[in-house]
Amino acid sequence: MIQLQQLTFQYGARSIVDRLDYTFAGNAIYGIIGPNGAGKSTLLQLIAGVRKPSSGQVLLEQRPIGELPRRQLAQRIAVLQQGGLPTLGFTVKEVVAMGRFPYQNWLGSERADATALIDEAIEATGLTHLANRTLEQLSGGERQRAALAKVFVQQPDILLLDEPTTYLDIGYQQMIMELVKQWQRKQQLLVIAVMHDLNIAALYCDQLLALRGGSIIAAGTAEQVLIPEHIASLYEVEALMVNHPQQNVPQLLLRLDLDKEN
Ligand SMILES: Nc1ncnc2c1ncn2[C@@H]1O[C@H](COP(=O)(O)OP(=O)(O)OP(=O)(O)O)[C@@H](O)[C@H]1O
C-alpha cells in the first residue's frame, strides 16, 4: 500500500504536485491520467523515491519512502521508464539479468540462481529468439518488452510504469498491457501507470486518478472518471462516451465541431 499525505513538489515557487492525499491499495492497476504538464511523471518519481517531496510524504506500508534503504526499495518497487531502455551494446539477456542487481552482493552474485527466472521472463515477453541480440538491433516494441522482462525479474510488489505504451503500435500496446495485467493478477502486484491513451486506461486500469495542474480533479473507476465534464476540464476537448461492447467500460470518441468544417 502506498499513501500520499499532503504530497507537494515545487520548482521554485511553482507547485508541480500540490498537496495530494490519496491511497493506492495493493493488488490493482491504477492509471494516472491528465494533460501534458499535469505532474504525472513527477508524481511517479516521488512514489519511486527518486525525487524528494518539498513537503508532505509518500508512505510505503506506513513508512516514509525516503527512510528505506535504496536496495530494499529496489526489491519492492520497479520502474519502467518512458522509452524503455537505452541502447548501450548489451544483449537482451544481459539487460534482463540486470533486473537482479538489487539481490546481488558486491561481487555481482546472489544466493539463489536466477537463470530460470530470467529465461522465464524472456519467454513470457516473447523474446526467446532475440535473447542474444543487442538492444540496438531491436524495434521499439521489442525493446519495451525487454524493459518489461527486466522489471519482471526484479520481482517487485509495486510496479510503476511511465507511459508504457507510448510509441508502440496497437498490437504492441495490447501485448504490453496484457502482459502487465497477467503478471499483476498472478503476483497480486500494485501497478501504478501513467497513461495517455484513455481508452486503453479504461480497458486495463481498475482505478483512475485524474491530475490537472498538480491536483486531483477526479478519482475512481473508469465509469466515474471518464465523463465528458472531466474530459473537458482536463483536456479542453468535447468527448462523446460510448460503451465498450465487450468489456462494459467507457470509450472515448472526439466530438467534431461540424460548423467549423464548413
Ligand atoms: N527541472 C524542471 N524545472 C522546472 N519545471 C519543471 C522541471 N521539470 C519539469 N518541470 C515542469 O513540471 C510540470 C510537470 O511535469 P511532468 O513531467 O510531471 O508532467 P506530466 O504530466 O508527466 O507531462 P507529460 O504528459 O507531458 O509527460 C511541467 O509543467 C514541467 O514543465
The ligand as a MOL file (V3000), in Angstrom:
LIG
                    3D

  0  0  0     0  0            999 V3000
M  V30 BEGIN CTAB
M  V30 COUNTS 31 33 0 0 0
M  V30 BEGIN ATOM
M  V30 1 N 13.5450 20.7550 -13.9350 0
M  V30 2 C 12.3840 21.4290 -14.0250 0
M  V30 3 N 12.3100 22.7420 -13.6910 0
M  V30 4 C 11.1500 23.4200 -13.7480 0
M  V30 5 N 9.9710 22.8610 -14.1180 0
M  V30 6 C 9.9830 21.5720 -14.4810 0
M  V30 7 C 11.1810 20.7740 -14.4440 0
M  V30 8 N 10.8620 19.5130 -14.8370 0
M  V30 9 C 9.5360 19.5250 -15.1080 0
M  V30 10 N 9.0080 20.7470 -14.8940 0
M  V30 11 C 7.5940 21.1530 -15.0710 0
M  V30 12 O 6.7890 20.3840 -14.1970 0
M  V30 13 C 5.4970 20.2160 -14.7920 0
M  V30 14 C 5.0650 18.7830 -14.6490 0
M  V30 15 O 5.9310 17.9430 -15.4140 0
M  V30 16 P 5.6450 16.3770 -15.5320 0
M  V30 17 O 6.6920 15.8290 -16.4250 0
M  V30 18 O 5.4690 15.7960 -14.1890 0
M  V30 19 O 4.2350 16.3940 -16.2720 0
M  V30 20 P 3.4560 15.2150 -16.9810 0
M  V30 21 O 2.0470 15.2960 -16.5120 0
M  V30 22 O 4.1580 13.9250 -16.7980 0
M  V30 23 O 3.5320 15.6880 -18.5060 0
M  V30 24 P 3.5830 14.8730 -19.8930 0
M  V30 25 O 2.2100 14.3290 -20.1170 0
M  V30 26 O 3.8770 15.9740 -20.8720 0
M  V30 27 O 4.6590 13.8380 -19.8180 0
M  V30 28 C 5.6020 20.7080 -16.2310 0
M  V30 29 O 4.9520 21.9460 -16.3420 0
M  V30 30 C 7.0840 20.8360 -16.4510 0
M  V30 31 O 7.3500 21.8940 -17.3400 0
M  V30 END ATOM
M  V30 BEGIN BOND
M  V30 1 1 1 2
M  V30 2 1 2 3
M  V30 3 2 2 7
M  V30 4 2 3 4
M  V30 5 1 4 5
M  V30 6 2 5 6
M  V30 7 1 6 7
M  V30 8 1 6 10
M  V30 9 1 7 8
M  V30 10 2 8 9
M  V30 11 1 9 10
M  V30 12 1 10 11
M  V30 13 1 11 12
M  V30 14 1 11 30
M  V30 15 1 12 13
M  V30 16 1 13 14
M  V30 17 1 13 28
M  V30 18 1 14 15
M  V30 19 1 15 16
M  V30 20 2 16 17
M  V30 21 1 16 18
M  V30 22 1 16 19
M  V30 23 1 19 20
M  V30 24 2 20 21
M  V30 25 1 20 22
M  V30 26 1 20 23
M  V30 27 1 23 24
M  V30 28 2 24 25
M  V30 29 1 24 26
M  V30 30 1 24 27
M  V30 31 1 28 29
M  V30 32 1 28 30
M  V30 33 1 30 31
M  V30 END BOND
M  V30 END CTAB
M  END
